[in-house]
């Protein structure tokens, strides 16, 4: 599918109407008209990237940061009990739109959405083989450890206040902590 045929790129261009809940220069969040639950949103980069692996790291970070904020807004506004954030990456994973996106689905107990699967128990030998294969494939990842550059800890620790100094509102990070099971 080309960028011209992509429904999400058409939303970005404004040729397809959408219910946009967030937008900046790089990322958009819109309500899903065929959502799993009311308030189901998807967050995606304006730049066309078909699958997750094609998205530049900085844009991945920004997309997930926005998804986190949208999830928080869904909690606060819709009074839901949880959210699912997930990516369908590739046809076999259920990806229906050829544009990377993060789904944010509001959840309540017994809402009828089933995202469970039947566990497949592997033998110890199968687990060991998979571990070795993936460990070898991940050597080049480079986000820390012996084979990649270590991530540096911040040199300054900043105290996080329970309230936003500008608005006086409760800090969203503290609100998130109240939702922990």
C-alpha positions, 0 to 999 in steps of 0.5 A: 500500500502506498502513502497515497492509499493510506487512510492515516496519511489521508487523515493527516492531510485532512482529506478524510475527516477524523475526530482528532483528540491530540495533534502536534507537528509529528504525532496525531491521536484520533478516535477510532470510528470502529473502536472496541469501546467508546473512547478507543483512540489510535496514536500515530506518527504523521510521517508514513511508516508501515511497521514499527521497525521502520519508525525512527527511535525519536518518533517511537518515543514521542508516539508512546509518550503521546499514547501514555498521555491519551491513556491518562486522559481516557482514565480521567475523562471516561472513568474507566478501570484500565486501558490496553495499549498495543501495536499490531505489527504485520499482517500475521499480528492483525495489522489492517492499516499499513501505517504504524500506530498505537491503539489505546483502548479504554477498559472496564470489567466485563466489557466483552473484549478478550485479548487473552491467548492460550499459553504454549508451554515450551520444554526447557530445551526449546526455551534454551534454544530460543534464548540463545537465538534471540540473545545472539540476534539482540547483540547489536541492539546497543541499549546497554550491557556488555555489547552495546553502549551503556545508557547514562543515568541522568546527572541531575535528579529532579524532584517531582512535585505532586502538583503542577507548578504552573496550573496547580493541578495534580501531577499526572504521574502521581495520578497514574500511581493511584491506578496501580493494582 
